[in-house]
Amino acid sequence: MTQPKVVSRAEWLEARKALLEKEKEVTRARDMIAEERRKLPMVKVEKDYTFEGPGGSRLTLLDLFEGRRQLIVRHYMFSPGAKEGCIGCSMQADSVGELAHMWARDTTFVMISRAPVADFEPFKQRMGWNIPWYSSFGSDFNYDYEVSTEMGESPGVSAFYREGDDVFFTYSIFDRGGDIFKSFYNYLDITHLGRQEEQLDHPWDWWRFKDTYDAEESHGPGDNWWNGTRYQQA
């Protein structure tokens, strides 16, 4: 990496002000896109989906809202029979933070995987997550929302909205679009060295489960990794 030149504080401040104008442009563009996203048309969910919850409970998509008006679903890649989930999905789960802040805005956040609850419950305990996590095993949910195909599992996030007992699908985001949900990237992006991914074969080669960074682990993503077929975003 070519190091930038060392300058005085005054010179740095001039360069920082120039970059700030570009950052403001990006912020304004992000706000504009968010506004357009909210104006997207909605699709009424007509199909009855059933999900498995803790203790063998059976819930509908409406139940997952927990009485709130909005629902965010992290499509967590965990295939039936797997022992561990997706590293990238795990890093996003680590980045969710305190759910109370979303609850305060009438929004529920959950994770849904195709594997039965019994498959991923030990892994959830290992990761120490308190995020509600449900199984769509036996339903068309993962397939209808394009995170399970004959080629395997893909990561994604979907948003739903309800009016009374009517549920509407409003948005999905896949692949690199999910970078916005990894809060550690936002912090790394303001540092001198940044993400330090330029010399890697793939940006995800450094990713690990949070409890294995000191272990001699494979750099590979494992059997659950993104198959690269859905909604690629540069």
NUNULUM-531308 format. One record per residue (C-alpha): residue in three letters; x, y, z; residue number from 1. Coordinates in steps of 0.02 Angstrom, whole numbers, m for minus. Layout:
<pt><type>ALA</type><u>X</u><v>Y</v><w>Z</w><seq>NUM</seq></pt>
...
//
This chain:
<pt><type>MET</type><u>0</u><v>0</v><w>0</w><seq>1</seq></pt>
<pt><type>THR</type><u>67</u><v>173</v><w>m48</w><seq>2</seq></pt>
<pt><type>GLN</type><u>70</u><v>282</v><w>106</w><seq>3</seq></pt>
<pt><type>PRO</type><u>m4</u><v>457</v><w>93</w><seq>4</seq></pt>
<pt><type>LYS</type><u>113</u><v>602</v><w>125</w><seq>5</seq></pt>
<pt><type>VAL</type><u>133</u><v>675</v><w>299</w><seq>6</seq></pt>
<pt><type>VAL</type><u>71</u><v>855</v><w>310</w><seq>7</seq></pt>
<pt><type>SER</type><u>32</u><v>988</v><w>437</w><seq>8</seq></pt>
<pt><type>ARG</type><u>m134</u><v>992</v><w>527</w><seq>9</seq></pt>
<pt><type>ALA</type><u>m186</u><v>1143</v><w>423</w><seq>10</seq></pt>
<pt><type>GLU</type><u>m149</u><v>1054</v><w>259</w><seq>11</seq></pt>
<pt><type>TRP</type><u>m241</u><v>900</v><w>320</w><seq>12</seq></pt>
<pt><type>LEU</type><u>m392</u><v>1007</v><w>364</w><seq>13</seq></pt>
<pt><type>GLU</type><u>m401</u><v>1077</v><w>187</w><seq>14</seq></pt>
<pt><type>ALA</type><u>m395</u><v>902</v><w>113</w><seq>15</seq></pt>
<pt><type>ARG</type><u>m525</u><v>843</v><w>239</w><seq>16</seq></pt>
<pt><type>LYS</type><u>m643</u><v>984</v><w>191</w><seq>17</seq></pt>
<pt><type>ALA</type><u>m629</u><v>936</v><w>7</w><seq>18</seq></pt>
<pt><type>LEU</type><u>m671</u><v>755</v><w>46</w><seq>19</seq></pt>
<pt><type>LEU</type><u>m814</u><v>812</v><w>159</w><seq>20</seq></pt>
<pt><type>GLU</type><u>m904</u><v>887</v><w>9</w><seq>21</seq></pt>
<pt><type>LYS</type><u>m900</u><v>717</v><w>m78</w><seq>22</seq></pt>
<pt><type>GLU</type><u>m959</u><v>631</v><w>82</w><seq>23</seq></pt>
<pt><type>LYS</type><u>m1106</u><v>751</v><w>90</w><seq>24</seq></pt>
<pt><type>GLU</type><u>m1152</u><v>704</v><w>m89</w><seq>25</seq></pt>
<pt><type>VAL</type><u>m1153</u><v>520</v><w>m41</w><seq>26</seq></pt>
<pt><type>THR</type><u>m1259</u><v>557</v><w>114</w><seq>27</seq></pt>
<pt><type>ARG</type><u>m1385</u><v>654</v><w>11</w><seq>28</seq></pt>
<pt><type>ALA</type><u>m1390</u><v>515</v><w>m118</w><seq>29</seq></pt>
<pt><type>ARG</type><u>m1417</u><v>386</v><w>20</w><seq>30</seq></pt>
<pt><type>ASP</type><u>m1561</u><v>488</v><w>90</w><seq>31</seq></pt>
<pt><type>MET</type><u>m1638</u><v>502</v><w>m83</w><seq>32</seq></pt>
<pt><type>ILE</type><u>m1626</u><v>315</v><w>m112</w><seq>33</seq></pt>
<pt><type>ALA</type><u>m1703</u><v>280</v><w>58</w><seq>34</seq></pt>
<pt><type>GLU</type><u>m1849</u><v>393</v><w>14</w><seq>35</seq></pt>
<pt><type>GLU</type><u>m1873</u><v>305</v><w>m153</w><seq>36</seq></pt>
<pt><type>ARG</type><u>m1862</u><v>137</v><w>m66</w><seq>37</seq></pt>
<pt><type>ARG</type><u>m2007</u><v>186</v><w>47</w><seq>38</seq></pt>
<pt><type>LYS</type><u>m2110</u><v>229</v><w>m106</w><seq>39</seq></pt>
<pt><type>LEU</type><u>m2089</u><v>58</v><w>m186</w><seq>40</seq></pt>
<pt><type>PRO</type><u>m2254</u><v>m35</v><w>m216</w><seq>41</seq></pt>
<pt><type>MET</type><u>m2301</u><v>m175</v><w>m96</w><seq>42</seq></pt>
<pt><type>VAL</type><u>m2352</u><v>m355</v><w>m127</w><seq>43</seq></pt>
<pt><type>LYS</type><u>m2488</u><v>m431</v><w>m19</w><seq>44</seq></pt>
<pt><type>VAL</type><u>m2433</u><v>m598</v><w>55</w><seq>45</seq></pt>
<pt><type>GLU</type><u>m2572</u><v>m718</v><w>9</w><seq>46</seq></pt>
<pt><type>LYS</type><u>m2487</u><v>m882</v><w>53</w><seq>47</seq></pt>
<pt><type>ASP</type><u>m2499</u><v>m956</v><w>228</w><seq>48</seq></pt>
<pt><type>TYR</type><u>m2324</u><v>m990</v><w>293</w><seq>49</seq></pt>
<pt><type>THR</type><u>m2291</u><v>m1088</v><w>451</w><seq>50</seq></pt>
<pt><type>PHE</type><u>m2131</u><v>m1070</v><w>552</w><seq>51</seq></pt>
<pt><type>GLU</type><u>m2059</u><v>m1172</v><w>693</w><seq>52</seq></pt>
<pt><type>GLY</type><u>m2009</u><v>m1079</v><w>850</w><seq>53</seq></pt>
<pt><type>PRO</type><u>m1925</u><v>m1129</v><w>1013</w><seq>54</seq></pt>
<pt><type>GLY</type><u>m2001</u><v>m1278</v><w>1100</w><seq>55</seq></pt>
<pt><type>GLY</type><u>m2087</u><v>m1339</v><w>942</w><seq>56</seq></pt>
<pt><type>SER</type><u>m2209</u><v>m1192</v><w>934</w><seq>57</seq></pt>
<pt><type>ARG</type><u>m2292</u><v>m1158</v><w>766</w><seq>58</seq></pt>
<pt><type>LEU</type><u>m2312</u><v>m979</v><w>708</w><seq>59</seq></pt>
<pt><type>THR</type><u>m2377</u><v>m885</v><w>556</w><seq>60</seq></pt>
<pt><type>LEU</type><u>m2289</u><v>m742</v><w>469</w><seq>61</seq></pt>
<pt><type>LEU</type><u>m2410</u><v>m625</v><w>557</w><seq>62</seq></pt>
<pt><type>ASP</type><u>m2359</u><v>m699</v><w>725</w><seq>63</seq></pt>
<pt><type>LEU</type><u>m2178</u><v>m653</v><w>692</w><seq>64</seq></pt>
<pt><type>PHE</type><u>m2223</u><v>m467</v><w>697</w><seq>65</seq></pt>
<pt><type>GLU</type><u>m2256</u><v>m485</v><w>885</w><seq>66</seq></pt>
<pt><type>GLY</type><u>m2393</u><v>m354</v><w>867</w><seq>67</seq></pt>
<pt><type>ARG</type><u>m2281</u><v>m224</v><w>785</w><seq>68</seq></pt>
<pt><type>ARG</type><u>m2316</u><v>m147</v><w>615</w><seq>69</seq></pt>
<pt><type>GLN</type><u>m2152</u><v>m191</v><w>531</w><seq>70</seq></pt>
<pt><type>LEU</type><u>m2047</u><v>m349</v><w>517</w><seq>71</seq></pt>
<pt><type>ILE</type><u>m1867</u><v>m367</v><w>459</w><seq>72</seq></pt>
<pt><type>VAL</type><u>m1811</u><v>m543</v><w>415</w><seq>73</seq></pt>
<pt><type>ARG</type><u>m1628</u><v>m591</v><w>407</w><seq>74</seq></pt>
<pt><type>HIS</type><u>m1626</u><v>m743</v><w>292</w><seq>75</seq></pt>
<pt><type>TYR</type><u>m1490</u><v>m834</v><w>387</w><seq>76</seq></pt>
<pt><type>MET</type><u>m1403</u><v>m970</v><w>286</w><seq>77</seq></pt>
<pt><type>PHE</type><u>m1415</u><v>m1129</v><w>388</w><seq>78</seq></pt>
<pt><type>SER</type><u>m1454</u><v>m1285</v><w>289</w><seq>79</seq></pt>
<pt><type>PRO</type><u>m1541</u><v>m1437</v><w>366</w><seq>80</seq></pt>
<pt><type>GLY</type><u>m1413</u><v>m1550</v><w>447</w><seq>81</seq></pt>
<pt><type>ALA</type><u>m1277</u><v>m1416</v><w>459</w><seq>82</seq></pt>
<pt><type>LYS</type><u>m1179</u><v>m1391</v><w>621</w><seq>83</seq></pt>
<pt><type>GLU</type><u>m1130</u><v>m1210</v><w>590</w><seq>84</seq></pt>
<pt><type>GLY</type><u>m1211</u><v>m1068</v><w>496</w><seq>85</seq></pt>
<pt><type>CYS</type><u>m1146</u><v>m945</v><w>368</w><seq>86</seq></pt>
<pt><type>ILE</type><u>m997</u><v>m840</v><w>425</w><seq>87</seq></pt>
<pt><type>GLY</type><u>m1060</u><v>m684</v><w>336</w><seq>88</seq></pt>
<pt><type>CYS</type><u>m1236</u><v>m703</v><w>407</w><seq>89</seq></pt>
<pt><type>SER</type><u>m1157</u><v>m727</v><w>578</w><seq>90</seq></pt>
<pt><type>MET</type><u>m1057</u><v>m566</v><w>563</w><seq>91</seq></pt>
<pt><type>GLN</type><u>m1216</u><v>m474</v><w>516</w><seq>92</seq></pt>
<pt><type>ALA</type><u>m1306</u><v>m551</v><w>665</w><seq>93</seq></pt>
<pt><type>ASP</type><u>m1163</u><v>m492</v><w>776</w><seq>94</seq></pt>
<pt><type>SER</type><u>m1190</u><v>m316</v><w>707</w><seq>95</seq></pt>
<pt><type>VAL</type><u>m1377</u><v>m304</v><w>745</w><seq>96</seq></pt>
<pt><type>GLY</type><u>m1353</u><v>m230</v><w>918</w><seq>97</seq></pt>
<pt><type>GLU</type><u>m1491</u><v>m196</v><w>1044</w><seq>98</seq></pt>
<pt><type>LEU</type><u>m1660</u><v>m245</v><w>973</w><seq>99</seq></pt>
<pt><type>ALA</type><u>m1750</u><v>m121</v><w>1087</w><seq>100</seq></pt>
<pt><type>HIS</type><u>m1702</u><v>20</v><w>969</w><seq>101</seq></pt>
<pt><type>MET</type><u>m1797</u><v>m61</v><w>826</w><seq>102</seq></pt>
<pt><type>TRP</type><u>m1942</u><v>m108</v><w>939</w><seq>103</seq></pt>
<pt><type>ALA</type><u>m1954</u><v>77</v><w>984</w><seq>104</seq></pt>
<pt><type>ARG</type><u>m1992</u><v>111</v><w>801</w><seq>105</seq></pt>
<pt><type>ASP</type><u>m2131</u><v>m21</v><w>795</w><seq>106</seq></pt>
<pt><type>THR</type><u>m2016</u><v>m144</v><w>705</w><seq>107</seq></pt>
<pt><type>THR</type><u>m1974</u><v>m325</v><w>745</w><seq>108</seq></pt>
<pt><type>PHE</type><u>m1812</u><v>m409</v><w>689</w><seq>109</seq></pt>
<pt><type>VAL</type><u>m1798</u><v>m597</v><w>668</w><seq>110</seq></pt>
<pt><type>MET</type><u>m1689</u><v>m726</v><w>583</w><seq>111</seq></pt>
<pt><type>ILE</type><u>m1762</u><v>m867</v><w>479</w><seq>112</seq></pt>
<pt><type>SER</type><u>m1670</u><v>m1021</v><w>416</w><seq>113</seq></pt>
<pt><type>ARG</type><u>m1724</u><v>m1175</v><w>320</w><seq>114</seq></pt>
<pt><type>ALA</type><u>m1646</u><v>m1292</v><w>448</w><seq>115</seq></pt>
<pt><type>PRO</type><u>m1756</u><v>m1356</v><w>591</w><seq>116</seq></pt>
<pt><type>VAL</type><u>m1737</u><v>m1264</v><w>756</w><seq>117</seq></pt>
<pt><type>ALA</type><u>m1649</u><v>m1414</v><w>834</w><seq>118</seq></pt>
<pt><type>ASP</type><u>m1510</u><v>m1398</v><w>705</w><seq>119</seq></pt>
<pt><type>PHE</type><u>m1467</u><v>m1215</v><w>739</w><seq>120</seq></pt>
<pt><type>GLU</type><u>m1513</u><v>m1196</v><w>923</w><seq>121</seq></pt>
<pt><type>PRO</type><u>m1342</u><v>m1260</v><w>986</w><seq>122</seq></pt>
<pt><type>PHE</type><u>m1254</u><v>m1138</v><w>869</w><seq>123</seq></pt>
<pt><type>LYS</type><u>m1364</u><v>m995</v><w>928</w><seq>124</seq></pt>
<pt><type>GLN</type><u>m1315</u><v>m1034</v><w>1108</w><seq>125</seq></pt>
<pt><type>ARG</type><u>m1132</u><v>m1043</v><w>1057</w><seq>126</seq></pt>
<pt><type>MET</type><u>m1142</u><v>m870</v><w>976</w><seq>127</seq></pt>
<pt><type>GLY</type><u>m1238</u><v>m796</v><w>1124</w><seq>128</seq></pt>
<pt><type>TRP</type><u>m1374</u><v>m716</v><w>1016</w><seq>129</seq></pt>
<pt><type>ASN</type><u>m1541</u><v>m662</v><w>1087</w><seq>130</seq></pt>
<pt><type>ILE</type><u>m1616</u><v>m627</v><w>915</w><seq>131</seq></pt>
<pt><type>PRO</type><u>m1778</u><v>m724</v><w>884</w><seq>132</seq></pt>
<pt><type>TRP</type><u>m1734</u><v>m863</v><w>762</w><seq>133</seq></pt>
<pt><type>TYR</type><u>m1863</u><v>m969</v><w>672</w><seq>134</seq></pt>
<pt><type>SER</type><u>m1863</u><v>m1114</v><w>551</w><seq>135</seq></pt>
<pt><type>SER</type><u>m1953</u><v>m1114</v><w>384</w><seq>136</seq></pt>
<pt><type>PHE</type><u>m1920</u><v>m1300</v><w>361</w><seq>137</seq></pt>
<pt><type>GLY</type><u>m2060</u><v>m1383</v><w>262</w><seq>138</seq></pt>
<pt><type>SER</type><u>m2129</u><v>m1220</v><w>192</w><seq>139</seq></pt>
<pt><type>ASP</type><u>m2100</u><v>m1125</v><w>29</w><seq>140</seq></pt>
<pt><type>PHE</type><u>m2044</u><v>m967</v><w>119</w><seq>141</seq></pt>
<pt><type>ASN</type><u>m1858</u><v>m975</v><w>78</w><seq>142</seq></pt>
<pt><type>TYR</type><u>m1894</u><v>m1023</v><w>m102</w><seq>143</seq></pt>
<pt><type>ASP</type><u>m2027</u><v>m890</v><w>m128</w><seq>144</seq></pt>
<pt><type>TYR</type><u>m1910</u><v>m755</v><w>m63</w><seq>145</seq></pt>
<pt><type>GLU</type><u>m1765</u><v>m820</v><w>m169</w><seq>146</seq></pt>
<pt><type>VAL</type><u>m1641</u><v>m868</v><w>m35</w><seq>147</seq></pt>
<pt><type>SER</type><u>m1655</u><v>m1056</v><w>m66</w><seq>148</seq></pt>
<pt><type>THR</type><u>m1639</u><v>m1132</v><w>m239</w><seq>149</seq></pt>
<pt><type>GLU</type><u>m1587</u><v>m1297</v><w>m314</w><seq>150</seq></pt>
<pt><type>MET</type><u>m1410</u><v>m1225</v><w>m311</w><seq>151</seq></pt>
<pt><type>GLY</type><u>m1410</u><v>m1199</v><w>m122</w><seq>152</seq></pt>
<pt><type>GLU</type><u>m1434</u><v>m1060</v><w>4</w><seq>153</seq></pt>
<pt><type>SER</type><u>m1408</u><v>m872</v><w>m19</w><seq>154</seq></pt>
<pt><type>PRO</type><u>m1402</u><v>m730</v><w>109</w><seq>155</seq></pt>
<pt><type>GLY</type><u>m1527</u><v>m588</v><w>110</w><seq>156</seq></pt>
<pt><type>VAL</type><u>m1637</u><v>m471</v><w>210</w><seq>157</seq></pt>
<pt><type>SER</type><u>m1822</u><v>m441</v><w>178</w><seq>158</seq></pt>
<pt><type>ALA</type><u>m1945</u><v>m316</v><w>249</w><seq>159</seq></pt>
<pt><type>PHE</type><u>m2131</u><v>m338</v><w>281</w><seq>160</seq></pt>
<pt><type>TYR</type><u>m2270</u><v>m220</v><w>336</w><seq>161</seq></pt>
<pt><type>ARG</type><u>m2441</u><v>m257</v><w>408</w><seq>162</seq></pt>
<pt><type>GLU</type><u>m2608</u><v>m170</v><w>414</w><seq>163</seq></pt>
<pt><type>GLY</type><u>m2716</u><v>m264</v><w>539</w><seq>164</seq></pt>
<pt><type>ASP</type><u>m2702</u><v>m447</v><w>491</w><seq>165</seq></pt>
<pt><type>ASP</type><u>m2645</u><v>m410</v><w>313</w><seq>166</seq></pt>
<pt><type>VAL</type><u>m2459</u><v>m432</v><w>280</w><seq>167</seq></pt>
<pt><type>PHE</type><u>m2365</u><v>m351</v><w>137</w><seq>168</seq></pt>
<pt><type>PHE</type><u>m2192</u><v>m383</v><w>67</w><seq>169</seq></pt>
<pt><type>THR</type><u>m2101</u><v>m219</v><w>37</w><seq>170</seq></pt>
<pt><type>TYR</type><u>m1915</u><v>m249</v><w>5</w><seq>171</seq></pt>
<pt><type>SER</type><u>m1770</u><v>m371</v><w>m10</w><seq>172</seq></pt>
<pt><type>ILE</type><u>m1583</u><v>m345</v><w>m24</w><seq>173</seq></pt>
<pt><type>PHE</type><u>m1452</u><v>m475</v><w>m68</w><seq>174</seq></pt>
<pt><type>ASP</type><u>m1265</u><v>m505</v><w>m87</w><seq>175</seq></pt>
<pt><type>ARG</type><u>m1151</u><v>m353</v><w>m70</w><seq>176</seq></pt>
<pt><type>GLY</type><u>m1301</u><v>m246</v><w>m32</w><seq>177</seq></pt>
<pt><type>GLY</type><u>m1292</u><v>m331</v><w>138</w><seq>178</seq></pt>
<pt><type>ASP</type><u>m1129</u><v>m241</v><w>178</w><seq>179</seq></pt>
<pt><type>ILE</type><u>m1233</u><v>m103</v><w>255</w><seq>180</seq></pt>
<pt><type>PHE</type><u>m1285</u><v>m225</v><w>392</w><seq>181</seq></pt>
<pt><type>LYS</type><u>m1106</u><v>m261</v><w>444</w><seq>182</seq></pt>
<pt><type>SER</type><u>m1073</u><v>m115</v><w>561</w><seq>183</seq></pt>
<pt><type>PHE</type><u>m888</u><v>m157</v><w>580</w><seq>184</seq></pt>
<pt><type>TYR</type><u>m862</u><v>m112</v><w>397</w><seq>185</seq></pt>
<pt><type>ASN</type><u>m923</u><v>65</v><w>431</w><seq>186</seq></pt>
<pt><type>TYR</type><u>m791</u><v>83</v><w>565</w><seq>187</seq></pt>
<pt><type>LEU</type><u>m652</u><v>4</v><w>461</w><seq>188</seq></pt>
<pt><type>ASP</type><u>m695</u><v>118</v><w>315</w><seq>189</seq></pt>
<pt><type>ILE</type><u>m643</u><v>274</v><w>414</w><seq>190</seq></pt>
<pt><type>THR</type><u>m471</u><v>202</v><w>458</w><seq>191</seq></pt>
<pt><type>HIS</type><u>m308</u><v>225</v><w>365</w><seq>192</seq></pt>
<pt><type>LEU</type><u>m294</u><v>42</v><w>316</w><seq>193</seq></pt>
<pt><type>GLY</type><u>m479</u><v>20</v><w>281</w><seq>194</seq></pt>
<pt><type>ARG</type><u>m548</u><v>m155</v><w>255</w><seq>195</seq></pt>
<pt><type>GLN</type><u>m378</u><v>m226</v><w>205</w><seq>196</seq></pt>
<pt><type>GLU</type><u>m459</u><v>m341</v><w>77</w><seq>197</seq></pt>
<pt><type>GLU</type><u>m368</u><v>m284</v><w>m81</w><seq>198</seq></pt>
<pt><type>GLN</type><u>m240</u><v>m425</v><w>m79</w><seq>199</seq></pt>
<pt><type>LEU</type><u>m365</u><v>m563</v><w>m39</w><seq>200</seq></pt>
<pt><type>ASP</type><u>m436</u><v>m679</v><w>m171</w><seq>201</seq></pt>
<pt><type>HIS</type><u>m609</u><v>m642</v><w>m101</w><seq>202</seq></pt>
<pt><type>PRO</type><u>m663</u><v>m504</v><w>20</w><seq>203</seq></pt>
<pt><type>TRP</type><u>m731</u><v>m635</v><w>139</w><seq>204</seq></pt>
<pt><type>ASP</type><u>m569</u><v>m733</v><w>156</w><seq>205</seq></pt>
<pt><type>TRP</type><u>m532</u><v>m652</v><w>324</w><seq>206</seq></pt>
<pt><type>TRP</type><u>m704</u><v>m681</v><w>399</w><seq>207</seq></pt>
<pt><type>ARG</type><u>m718</u><v>m797</v><w>550</w><seq>208</seq></pt>
<pt><type>PHE</type><u>m847</u><v>m842</v><w>680</w><seq>209</seq></pt>
<pt><type>LYS</type><u>m814</u><v>m723</v><w>823</w><seq>210</seq></pt>
<pt><type>ASP</type><u>m752</u><v>m862</v><w>936</w><seq>211</seq></pt>
<pt><type>THR</type><u>m625</u><v>m933</v><w>811</w><seq>212</seq></pt>
<pt><type>TYR</type><u>m511</u><v>m787</v><w>764</w><seq>213</seq></pt>
<pt><type>ASP</type><u>m369</u><v>m860</v><w>865</w><seq>214</seq></pt>
<pt><type>ALA</type><u>m396</u><v>m1037</v><w>800</w><seq>215</seq></pt>
<pt><type>GLU</type><u>m314</u><v>m1119</v><w>649</w><seq>216</seq></pt>
<pt><type>GLU</type><u>m470</u><v>m1114</v><w>543</w><seq>217</seq></pt>
<pt><type>SER</type><u>m493</u><v>m1135</v><w>357</w><seq>218</seq></pt>
<pt><type>HIS</type><u>m507</u><v>m973</v><w>259</w><seq>219</seq></pt>
<pt><type>GLY</type><u>m646</u><v>m1052</v><w>157</w><seq>220</seq></pt>
<pt><type>PRO</type><u>m827</u><v>m1006</v><w>187</w><seq>221</seq></pt>
<pt><type>GLY</type><u>m894</u><v>m1183</v><w>212</w><seq>222</seq></pt>
<pt><type>ASP</type><u>m1041</u><v>m1279</v><w>141</w><seq>223</seq></pt>
<pt><type>ASN</type><u>m1170</u><v>m1145</v><w>177</w><seq>224</seq></pt>
<pt><type>TRP</type><u>m1086</u><v>m1006</v><w>80</w><seq>225</seq></pt>
<pt><type>TRP</type><u>m1174</u><v>m890</v><w>m43</w><seq>226</seq></pt>
<pt><type>ASN</type><u>m1191</u><v>m972</v><w>m214</w><seq>227</seq></pt>
<pt><type>GLY</type><u>m1171</u><v>m809</v><w>m308</w><seq>228</seq></pt>
<pt><type>THR</type><u>m1330</u><v>m826</v><w>m411</w><seq>229</seq></pt>
<pt><type>ARG</type><u>m1449</u><v>m699</v><w>m335</w><seq>230</seq></pt>
<pt><type>TYR</type><u>m1460</u><v>m512</v><w>m364</w><seq>231</seq></pt>
<pt><type>GLN</type><u>m1276</u><v>m472</v><w>m376</w><seq>232</seq></pt>
<pt><type>GLN</type><u>m1233</u><v>m295</v><w>m324</w><seq>233</seq></pt>
<pt><type>ALA</type><u>m1063</u><v>m224</v><w>m367</w><seq>234</seq></pt>
//
